[in-house]
Amino acid sequence: MCWPLSHSLQHELAESGVRIQAVLPGATATDFWNIAGVGGHENLPQSWVMSTEDMVDAALVGLDAGEKVTDTCAAGRQRLG
């Protein structure tokens, strides 16, 4: 899990001005799916898959908002009900 490491780094670097953010990306449209041998993201409902641009935008919005953890797949879970 990345959260304990991120949390520790946040405390350790709090006085330095360095901001630490854990980004939990959801399904992202990249070649990773095929390289990993698990099939393409095309096999998933497209409402679950975000572009790399959207994932980066969501992470940067979270960073600007001061989020310590940005869960970019939370919107997908909300759509699922």
N, CA and C of each residue as an Amber inpcrd file, in Angstrom:
protein
   243
   0.8420000  -1.1910000   0.0000000   0.0000000   0.0000000   0.0000000
   0.8810000   1.2450000   0.0000000   0.4710000   2.2050000  -0.7640000
   1.2710000   3.4270000  -0.8620000   0.9000000   4.4330000   0.2210000
  -0.2980000   4.3410000   0.7930000  -0.7280000   5.3600000   1.7460000
   0.1680000   5.4520000   2.9790000   0.5620000   4.3520000   3.6460000
   1.4520000   4.4950000   4.8140000   2.7730000   5.1810000   4.4670000
   3.3590000   4.8560000   3.3290000   4.6020000   5.5050000   2.9170000
   4.3630000   6.9890000   2.6560000   3.3090000   7.3100000   1.9390000
   2.9960000   8.7170000   1.6530000   2.7290000   9.4850000   2.9360000
   1.9920000   8.8750000   3.8420000   1.6680000   9.5230000   5.1170000
   2.9510000   9.8140000   5.9050000   3.8440000   8.8530000   5.9540000
   5.1160000   9.0500000   6.6570000   5.9320000  10.1650000   6.0160000
   5.9980000  10.1710000   4.6960000   6.7460000  11.2180000   4.0000000
   6.1220000  12.5920000   4.2160000   4.7830000  12.6520000   4.2750000
   4.1140000  13.9300000   4.5310000   4.5620000  14.5060000   5.8640000
   4.6110000  13.6720000   6.8880000   5.0480000  14.1360000   8.2130000
   6.5290000  14.4840000   8.2180000   7.3210000  13.6340000   7.5900000
   8.7660000  13.8270000   7.5920000   9.1830000  15.1070000   6.8580000
   8.4570000  15.4560000   5.8090000   8.8330000  16.5940000   4.9720000
   7.9520000  17.8240000   5.1800000   7.1020000  17.8000000   6.1910000
   6.1340000  18.8780000   6.4020000   6.7780000  20.2560000   6.4750000
   7.9040000  20.3710000   7.1190000   8.5550000  21.6700000   7.3000000
   9.3840000  22.0990000   6.0900000   9.5790000  21.2170000   5.1340000
  10.4690000  21.5110000   4.0040000   9.7680000  22.2140000   2.8450000
   8.4340000  22.2320000   2.8580000   7.6960000  22.8080000   1.7400000
   7.4170000  21.8140000   0.6270000   7.9260000  20.5970000   0.7710000
   7.6630000  19.5540000  -0.2190000   6.2930000  18.9570000   0.0770000
   5.4590000  18.8590000  -0.9510000   4.1350000  18.2610000  -0.7820000
   4.1500000  16.8380000  -1.3290000   3.5670000  15.9460000  -0.5720000
   3.4800000  14.5410000  -0.9680000   2.0150000  14.2250000  -1.2280000
   1.7660000  13.5760000  -2.3430000   0.4020000  13.2010000  -2.7060000
   0.4260000  11.7680000  -3.2230000  -0.4300000  10.9330000  -2.6960000
  -0.6140000   9.5880000  -3.2380000  -1.7330000   9.6670000  -4.2710000
  -1.4750000   9.1720000  -5.4570000  -2.4860000   9.1600000  -6.5150000
  -2.8940000   7.7130000  -6.7480000  -4.1770000   7.4510000  -6.6070000
  -4.7270000   6.1110000  -6.8100000  -5.4970000   6.1230000  -8.1260000
  -4.8120000   5.8260000  -9.2220000  -5.4810000   5.9180000 -10.5180000
  -6.4270000   4.7570000 -10.7360000  -7.4830000   5.0470000 -11.4160000
  -8.3820000   3.9880000 -11.8500000  -7.8840000   3.4340000 -13.1750000
  -8.7580000   2.7680000 -13.8830000  -8.4060000   2.2230000 -15.1930000
  -8.0770000   3.3810000 -16.1290000  -6.8810000   3.3430000 -16.6960000
  -6.4080000   4.4200000 -17.5590000  -6.0550000   3.8400000 -18.9220000
  -6.4310000   4.5430000 -19.9710000  -6.2150000   4.0760000 -21.3430000
  -4.7410000   4.1870000 -21.7170000  -3.9990000   3.1060000 -21.4780000
  -2.5830000   3.0350000 -21.8560000  -2.3130000   1.6600000 -22.4700000
  -1.1050000   1.4900000 -22.9940000  -0.7030000   0.1880000 -23.5370000
  -0.3460000  -0.8150000 -22.4490000  -0.3250000  -0.3740000 -21.1910000
   0.0450000  -1.2640000 -20.0890000  -0.8070000  -2.5280000 -20.0820000
  -2.0720000  -2.3920000 -20.3750000  -2.9830000  -3.5400000 -20.3480000
  -2.4750000  -4.6530000 -21.2680000  -2.1260000  -4.2930000 -22.4900000
  -1.6450000  -5.2950000 -23.4540000  -0.2560000  -5.7940000 -23.0900000
   0.6180000  -4.9080000 -22.6410000   1.9720000  -5.3050000 -22.2560000
   1.9220000  -6.2950000 -21.0960000   0.9850000  -6.0760000 -20.1670000
   0.8410000  -6.9690000 -19.0170000   0.1790000  -8.2920000 -19.3980000
  -0.3510000  -8.3560000 -20.6040000  -0.9670000  -9.5920000 -21.0650000
  -2.3540000  -9.8440000 -20.5130000  -3.0310000  -8.7870000 -20.0940000
  -4.3720000  -8.9580000 -19.5230000  -5.4580000  -8.4460000 -20.4570000
  -5.1160000  -8.2100000 -21.6920000  -6.0910000  -7.6900000 -22.6380000
  -6.1560000  -6.1800000 -22.5670000  -6.7730000  -5.6090000 -23.5460000
  -6.8400000  -4.1540000 -23.6150000  -7.9330000  -3.5620000 -22.7520000
  -7.7750000  -2.2870000 -22.4630000  -8.7910000  -1.5670000 -21.6900000
 -10.0940000  -1.4720000 -22.4700000 -10.0300000  -1.7770000 -23.7650000
 -11.2400000  -1.7470000 -24.5920000 -12.2640000  -2.7760000 -24.1220000
 -11.8110000  -3.7800000 -23.3630000 -12.7130000  -4.8180000 -22.8630000
 -13.5090000  -4.3690000 -21.6470000 -13.1590000  -3.2250000 -21.0920000
 -13.8660000  -2.6890000 -19.9250000 -14.9550000  -1.7280000 -20.3770000
 -15.9890000  -1.5380000 -19.5580000 -16.9550000  -0.4850000 -19.8760000
 -16.2160000   0.8540000 -19.9700000 -16.4000000   1.5660000 -21.0580000
 -15.6330000   2.7870000 -21.2860000 -15.9070000   3.8660000 -20.2490000
 -17.0270000   3.7730000 -19.5320000 -17.2860000   4.7400000 -18.4530000
 -16.3300000   4.5180000 -17.2790000 -15.6440000   3.3780000 -17.2430000
 -14.6720000   3.0850000 -16.1790000 -13.2720000   3.5640000 -16.5320000
 -13.0240000   3.8320000 -17.8130000 -11.6730000   4.1080000 -18.3030000
 -11.4980000   5.6040000 -18.5400000 -10.3930000   6.1430000 -18.0190000
 -10.1080000   7.5590000 -18.2540000  -8.8660000   7.6840000 -19.1280000
  -8.7800000   8.8110000 -19.7990000  -7.5850000   9.0760000 -20.5990000
  -6.4430000   9.4520000 -19.6610000  -5.2300000   9.3460000 -20.1560000
  -4.0830000   9.7460000 -19.3370000  -4.1680000  11.2270000 -18.9980000
  -4.6620000  12.0250000 -19.9330000  -4.7990000  13.4600000 -19.6850000
  -5.7650000  13.7290000 -18.5410000  -6.9100000  13.0200000 -18.5390000
  -7.8950000  13.2020000 -17.4650000  -7.3380000  12.7530000 -16.1200000
  -6.5630000  11.6630000 -16.1220000  -5.9790000  11.1770000 -14.8710000
  -4.9980000  12.2010000 -14.3070000  -4.1400000  12.7500000 -15.1700000
  -3.1730000  13.7530000 -14.7180000  -3.9010000  15.0070000 -14.2440000
  -4.9210000  15.4430000 -14.9890000  -5.6880000  16.6220000 -14.5720000
  -6.3150000  16.4120000 -13.1980000  -6.8910000  15.2300000 -12.9700000
  -7.5050000  14.9400000 -11.6700000  -6.4650000  14.9590000 -10.5580000
  -5.2940000  14.4080000 -10.8280000  -4.2260000  14.4010000  -9.8210000
  -3.7730000  15.8200000  -9.5000000  -3.6230000  16.6600000 -10.5190000
  -3.1770000  18.0370000 -10.2870000  -4.2350000  18.8690000  -9.5740000
  -5.5000000  18.6420000  -9.8890000  -6.5780000  19.3290000  -9.1680000
  -6.5330000  18.9290000  -7.6990000  -6.3360000  17.6490000  -7.4350000
  -6.2190000  17.1800000  -6.0540000  -5.0320000  17.7850000  -5.3440000
  -3.9010000  17.8720000  -6.0260000  -2.7070000  18.4740000  -5.4330000
  -2.9580000  19.9420000  -5.1030000  -3.5560000  20.6760000  -6.0480000
  -3.8720000  22.0900000  -5.8070000  -4.8540000  22.2680000  -4.6540000
  -5.7490000  21.2880000  -4.4700000  -6.7390000  21.3510000  -3.3880000
  -6.1560000  20.9060000  -2.0530000  -4.9000000  20.4630000  -2.0610000
  -4.2610000  20.0320000  -0.8270000  -4.5890000  18.6140000  -0.4190000
  -5.1280000  17.8310000  -1.3560000  -5.4400000  16.4420000  -1.0210000
  -4.1650000  15.6600000  -0.7590000  -4.1840000  14.8750000   0.2740000
  -3.0500000  14.0050000   0.5740000  -3.1560000  12.7070000  -0.2200000
  -4.3810000  12.3190000  -0.5280000  -4.6420000  11.1550000  -1.3730000
  -5.6670000  11.5780000  -2.4140000  -5.3500000  11.3630000  -3.6740000
  -6.2940000  11.6320000  -4.7470000  -6.6750000  10.3000000  -5.3620000
  -7.9380000   9.9530000  -5.2220000  -8.4690000   8.6920000  -5.7370000
  -9.1880000   9.0080000  -7.0380000  -8.4870000   8.8600000  -8.1640000
  -9.0740000   9.2490000  -9.4440000 -10.1550000   8.2870000  -9.9090000
 -10.2930000   7.1350000  -9.2760000 -11.3510000   6.2130000  -9.6850000
 -12.5980000   6.3660000  -8.8210000 -12.6070000   7.2890000  -7.8830000
 -13.7810000   7.4930000  -7.0330000 -14.9940000   7.8870000  -7.8620000
 -14.8020000   8.7090000  -8.8820000 -15.9210000   9.1130000  -9.7310000
 -16.5150000   7.9080000 -10.4370000 -15.6770000   6.9730000 -10.8430000
 -16.1670000   5.7610000 -11.4770000 -16.9960000   4.9210000 -10.5320000
 -16.5720000   4.8360000  -9.2800000 -17.3520000   4.0840000  -8.2900000
 -18.6880000   4.7620000  -8.0500000 -18.7210000   6.0900000  -8.0540000
 -19.9820000   6.7980000  -7.8530000 -20.9240000   6.5260000  -9.0230000
 -20.3710000   6.4630000 -10.2470000 -21.2080000   6.1760000 -11.4130000
 -21.8000000   4.7760000 -11.3240000 -21.0490000   3.8560000 -10.7040000
 -21.5330000   2.4850000 -10.5920000 -22.6350000   2.3460000  -9.5580000
 -22.7400000   3.3380000  -8.6840000 -23.7870000   3.3150000  -7.6840000
 -23.3240000   2.6630000  -6.4460000
